[in-house]
Amino acid sequence: MFDFTVLSVGHLALGAVLTLDVLLTKQRPVSAVLWLAVVWAFPYVGALAYLSIGVDRVRRGAAAREASKALVAQRAAWHPTFERLAVDCVHPDTQEPHKYPAQHIFRATDPAVRPNRVFRGNRAELLVDGDEFYPALLDAISDAESSVHLQTFIFARDQTGREVLDRLIARVQEGVECRLLYDRFGSTYAYLFRFFERARSAGVRICSITQANPLKGRFQINLRNHRKIAVIDGKVGFVGGINIHNKNLGAYTTGAPIRDYQVKLAGPAVSDLQFQFVEDWHFASGEPPEKFLEPRYFPELEPVGDALVQIVPGGPELKGHGLADAFFGAIVAAERSITIVTPYFVPDEPIVQALRYAALRGVSVKLIVPKRSNHRYTDFAARAIFTQLLKAGVRIYERRPPFMHAKAVIVDDVYAMLGSANLDYRSLHLNFETNLEVADHVFLDEIGRQVDAEVAESDELTYAQHRSRGIPRRLVENFCYLFQPML
């Protein structure tokens, strides 16, 4: 009896402490109620679940990240060129209101993205699937003169992974400084089977990111670094959604690789991409960010094209969720059209309502999702949202296989946002992500044609079709949607 009493008292004390944390930190009632139920209904197990995946803040890591953010101010002090190429979209040029057609959208997203800035003078190139991205990445690594910084969520233990490692090893042996950063959750097999040891022994600096490290005060296995970026010599960058994996190549998938997008970037905006890598590298390795305050990592960059570009970071930091705000700002700023491509569609309520209201006010809204993704429960949760969108006039297209992992938002045919972030709660509030905003008529034509190709391979879902699904299916969808704060 005594043992049960002790356990009960412990459960009450732990439940009370965690209840206070839930009430103080969970701003969404559905999330708070869900976690309170889990904590109290499942003694100790519920508390462990909340501490592991329910806490979406980075307390100790936040201090290190905020310290490295000081790089922005210091970097700007060295490079007056950056100030010369920055575009003030918050206070538009009244003398030339049509100089930047996407100015109204940048003005809506800018408060969420600061201190990053909109830069003119960039060149952006769309790369589709690994068949286009990997050759471009390997060529850029081969052309590197001083440094290669590569970051990915999944680094697979396969032929593609070996080829990338071999190229990094070759460049290190030629005197190029190479760093590789991977997420330990996404690259579990490579980590467990010591796939990186050969490259590490050859001189490639390799670190993993994990949010679950009790020795460093981190115990949040639900937080992941989902970024996929590369920066070569501080001059050429890559950002998007493509991991390092055979499944992204036609040669290993009978000509049907995972459909995905990556952007090759050149120009002043690459500096903010480099900063993003340095911030994560400091978090993972402890290497002081001041070491990177050199022209070899942050060279002075001149205009190389006509694209306006802004880097959009996201993550569960203490100051808020800038990526979710940026998506919301772009949607509410739309005047004519919104097209969204995403593999997982389980956003929070404000974004759903913004899309619904955009359609009601006459904006053409299209949503393109896979007919079936690699996470079936997420598909069910998404379908629970479709009813209100279809009723409002949103057109929904379900892309046939192969699986579409691409992410893009196009607004008014003058603005696009692409990157690693899916339009789901996990990407918007739990993962560390990197997107970029682009305004350039050449790039917009390119991404527009690609999205048209996705629509051509899709089946449109009508309201009548969606409404005809049976009650068992609706019950499953609504049940899965209950777990939206975890998806």
N, C-alpha and C positions, 0 to 999 in steps of 0.2 A: 504493500500500500504506500509505503514511504517513497519508493522509487517512482510510482505513478504520480504522486503528489509533486515530487521534485520536477518531473518532466512537464507536468501541467503548469506549474509556476514558471518554468523556463519558457514554455510556449507562450504564456500570457505576457511575460516580460518582453520576449523577442517580438511578438506580434504588436505590442504597444509601440515599441521603438520604430518598427518598420511602418506602422500605420502613420506615425508622425511624419516619417520621410515621404510616404506616398502623398499625404495631404499637403505637404509643403512643396513638393517638386512636380507632381503630375498635374498639368494644367488642363488635361482633357478628362472630363468626367468618366467616359467609357473606359479609358485606360486605368484611372484610379479605382473604379469599381471592380474591374477585372482583377487587378493585383491585390486589392483588399480581400476579395473572395479566395484567391489562391493562397495568400498568407495565412488566413484564418482557417480555411477548410482542410489544409494539409499541414499538420504540425511538422515543423522543422524542414520538411521537404519543400513546402511552399516558400519558406524564408530563404532556403538555399537557391531556389529558382529565381526569386526576386533579386537577390544579391548578384546572381550570375548573369541574368539576362534582362532584368527589369530596370536596373539602374543605367540610365542613358547619359550620364554625365562623366566627364573626365576630370576629376578634381586635381590630382597631383600632376597628371600630364599636362593639364591646362596651363599651369605656371610655366613649364618648360616651353610650351608652344607660344605663349604670350611673349616670353623673353625673345624667342627667335623672330617674332613678328617685328621687332625693332629693326630688323634688316631693311624693311621697306623704307623707313625714313633715312637710314644711313646710305642706302643704295641711291636714293634720289639725290642726295647731296653730292655724290660723286659724278652723277651723269646728268648735267643740265639738258642733254638731248631728250631725256625722258619727259621733262616738263614741256619742252617744245613740241613733243609729239602727242602729249595727252590732250584729249578732247573733253571739254566741259559740257556734258549733256544735261546737267542739272540747271545750268543757266545758258540756254541756247542762244545762238547768234541771231538776234532779231533782224539784222541786216540781210542775212542769207538764210531764211527759214527752211529752204529746200536743199541746203547744202548736204545734209545728212538725212536721208529719208527715214532712217530707223531711229532718229533722235528721240522721238516720243516714247519708244520702248526702252531705250537705254536710260532715259530719265526715270522710268518707272522701276527699273531693276537696280539702278545705281546705289540707292541707300542700303540694299542688302549685301552689296559686294565690297564696299569700301573696307580697307584702304586701297584695294586694287583699282586700277583706272582703265578707262577706255583709251586705247592707243590707236592712232592712225598709222598708215605706212606699213601694214602687214600683208603677207601673202598666205592664204589658206588653201589647202588642197585636200579634197575628200578622197580617202582610201577605203575601198569596200572589201571586206573580208581579209583573211590572212594572206590570200594570194596577191593582193596589192600592198598590204601593210608590211609583211615580213621582208620582202625584197628591199623596200624603201628603208626600213629600219636597219637591215644588215649593211646596206650601201652607206648609210649615214655613219654607222659605227666604223666602217672601213675608212671613211674619209676624215674621221676625227683627228684633230691635231693635238689636243691637250686633255680633254675629259669626256667621259661618257657616263651619264646618270640615267639609270633605267629602273622603273618601278612598276610592279604589276601585282594584281590580286592572285591570279593563278599562274604559277610557273610549273608546267607539267613535266613529269619525268618521262619524256618521250623524245622522238627524233627532233622535233622543233625546238624543244628546250635544249637539247645537246648542241644543236647548230648555233643557237644564240650564245651559249656558254663558250663554245669553241671560238666564236668570233671575238668575244670579250677577252679570252685568254690570249689570242693572237695579238690583240691590240695592246694589252698590258705588257707583253713581251717586247713590244716595239716602243715602250715608254709612255703610252697613253694611260692616264689615270681613269680607272673604271670602277663604278660603284653600282651595286645591284641591291634593290630593296624589294622584299616580297612579304606578303601577308601570310602568317604561319597557318591560319585557318584555311585560306584558299589553296595554299601550296602544301597541304599536310603530307602527302606522299613524298614529295621531293625533300621535305624537311626530315621526315622519319627515316628515309632511306639514304640520308646523307648525300643527296644528289649534287650538292654544291661544293663538296669538299675538294674536288679536283680543281675547280676554278679558284677557290679560296687559297689553296696551296700555291697556285700559280701567281697569285698577287692581286686577284680581283677582290675588292672590298665588298663583302656581302653581309647584309644584316636582315633580320626578320622583324616584322612588327607584330606584336601580340598585345591585346588589351587585358589578357589574363596572366598576370605575373605577380603573385603575392609578394615576392621579394622586392618588387618595385612599387608595391601598394596598388596594384591593378588586379581586379578580380571581376571583370565584366566581359564574359565570353561572347556576349551578344553584339559587341562593338567590333567592327572590322574595317580595315583600310582597303577600300575597294578601288583605289585610284590605279589608272594605267597611263603612265606618262613616261616620256623619255626626253632628255635634253642633251644635245651634242654641242660641246664647246661653248655653251651658253648662247648659241646662235640659231640652232635648229631644234624645234620641239615637235613632239608627237603627243596627242591627247585623244582619248576616246574610250571605247568599251571593249577592245580586243585584248584577250589574255594571250599568254604564250602556251599554245596547245595545238596538237595535231588536228583537233576537231574544227579548227578555223581554216584548214587547207583542203582544197578540192582533191588533191592527190591522195589524201587519207580518208576521204568521205565519199568515194565514188562520185565525185563531181558535185556534191551537195553539202558544202561546208556551212557551219553556223553563219547566218547572215549578220554582219556587224559592221560598224563604221569607226574609222579613226581619222583624225585630221593631222596633216603635216603642216607645221606652222613655222614661218620665218618672219623676223621683224621685231620691233620693240616689245611686243607682248610676251615674247619668249622669256624675258627677264622675270615676269611674275610666275611663269611656269617653273623656272629654275628656283625661285624663292620657295615655291610649294614643295619641291623635292628636298631642299635644304632643311625646311622645317620638319619634315617627316624623318629625314636622316638624323637630325639632331635628337629627335624623340627616341629613335630606335638605337642609335649608336652611342649617344652621349658626346659625340664630337662637337666641339664648340662652334656655333654658327659663325662667329667672328673669323674663323679660319677661311671662310668662303668669300669674305669681303675683298676679293681681288678681281682685277680685270679679266683674268683667265676664266673665271666663272661668270662674271657679270660684265661682259665687254660692252662698249658703247655701240649701240645698234642704230643704224641709219634706215630710212624708209626703203622697203623693197617691193611694195605693192600698194594697193588702194583699199585694203580691207580694214575696217574698224574691228578691233578685237578686245575683249575683256575676259580675263580669267575669273572663273566663278568657283571658289572652293566651298565645300560643305562639310559639316561634321557636328557631333554632339558636344559642342563647346559651351562654356558657361554663358556666353554673351548672346546666344540665340541661334536660330537656324536660317542662315542667310540663303542657302540654296532653295529651300521651300519658299522663302519670300521672293526670291528672284523669279521662280516659276509663276507664282501668283501675280507678281507685277507685270510680267510679260503677257499673261492671259488677260488681265483687266485693261491693259493698254491697247489690245487689239482693236482695230477699226474695221477690218474687212474679213480676215481669215485666220484660222488657227489650225495647224496640222500637227498631230502628235504621233510619233512612232515610239513604242515602248514595249519591252518584253513582258513587263509586269505592271499592271495598273491597279494599285490599291493605295491611292493618295489619301491625305487627310481631307476632312470635310470642306475646309475653305477652298481648296483647289477644285473639288467636285462642284461646289456651288458656283465658283467663278466660271467654269466651263459651261455649266447649265445656263447661267445667266447670259453669258456671251452668245450662246445660240438663241436665246429668247430675244435678245436685242438686235438680232439680224446678222451676227457674225457667222460666217461659214466655218463650222467646227468639224474636223475629221479626226477620228481616233483609229490608229492601226495597231493591232495587237496580234500575237500568234494565235492560230486556231487552237494550238495546244503547246504550252511551254514545258520546261523541264521540272516545274513545280506545280503539280496538279491542284494542290490546295489553294495556291495563289490564283489560279485560273478560276476556281469556284468563287473565291472572294470577290474577284473582279466582276464576275457576272451578276453579283448581287447589286452592284452599283449601276449596271447598264440601264435598268428600267427608267430611272429618272432622267438619264442623259438622252435616251432615245425619245422619250416623251417631249423633251425640250427641243428636239430637232438635231441633236448631234448625230452624225453619220459614223457608224462603227464598222470597220473592216477587219475580218479575221484572216490573217495571212496563212496560206497553206504551207506545209513543210517544204524545205528544212526549217528548223527552229530559227526564229528571228530574235536576235539578242541586241539589235540596234536601238539606239536612243537618240531622238531628235525632236525639237520643237521648232516649227517655222511659223512666223507671225507676219501677216500682211505681205508676204513674199519679199520682205526687205530685211528680215532678221531671222537668225537661226541660233539655237542653243543645242550643242552636242557635248557628249562626254561620257563619263562612266556612270552617271546617276540614272537609275530607273525612276519611273514615276510611281513609287510606292513608299510606304511609310519608312521602311528600312533605309532606303537611299536618302530620303529627305530628312530623317531625324536620327538615325543610328549609325550609319556608315560614314567614313571619311571619303569624300568624293571630290572629283575635279571636272568641271564642265568649262566650256568656253562659249562666249557669245560672239557671233560674227555678223557683220553687215557689209556685204560686198556683192554686187550684182552678178559677177561671174560665179562666185561660190554658191549664191542662192539659186542660180540657174542649174548648177551641178547637183545640189542636194534636192532641188525640186524634181529633176528628172529621175533621180534615184527613188524618191518617194513615190512618184507615179508608177515606177516599175514594181514597187511593193504592192500598190493598190491593184495593179494588173494581175498579181498573183494571189489576190485575196477574194474572199466571198463577203459581200455586204450583209450584215445582220440587220434585219428590219425589226420594227417594234412588234409586228404581228408574229414573226418567227420567235422572237424572244419571249413573248407573252404566252406562247403555246407550250412551253416546257412544263413538265409535270410537277406535281406537288413534291414528290421525293427529291427531285433535282433542286427545287427552290429551297427546301429545308437544308440540304447540304450546303448550298451556296450561302445562305444566311448564317448558318452555323460557322462556316469558315471565315465569314466576314467579322464575326465576333472577335477574332484574334488579329484583326487588322493592326493593332499597335505592335505586334510582334513580327509581322510579315515583311 
